[in-house]
């Protein structure tokens, strides 16, 4: 009777341990974002693009580092670009789904306008312009059987744009 009880306890402990490991791997981790490209043609001194071009092109790499969970970006990714306290422009990356352990490149185009944009163009006399970028998103994790509740995430970054119009962040 004692050996049977001991074996039952050991089996239960192994099962509980396996369930805990499964739950730990299934726990949602926020995605990693990495800036791949940031280009402001109006700040590119080597190109023939007119300086009144207000286009800003941004490419972001999104990496889902979850082992078992996919990620739904329900409202997409909202991008806001600031120069000092003023808003330069906003853009949105449409909603998408990302499978586990996958990388994806997403591109957005912003259009600079307002006083902050004009101030950024005037600041270029030093050869470098600094912008603050804010990326906001709402994500839901997809487990094996169901989707979890919505989580909010925000990433802040600083982009330094040089004389070639390319940003480093």
Secondary structure, DSSP 8 states (H G I E B T S, - for coil): -HHHHHHHHHHHHHHHHHHHHHHHHHS----EEEEEEEEEEEEETTS---TT--EEEEEEEEE---SS-EEEEEEEEEEEEEETTEEEEEEEE--EEE-TT-EEEEEEEEE--HHHHHHHHHHGGGS-EEEEEEEEEEEEEE-SS-EEEEEEEEEEEEEEE-TEEEEE-
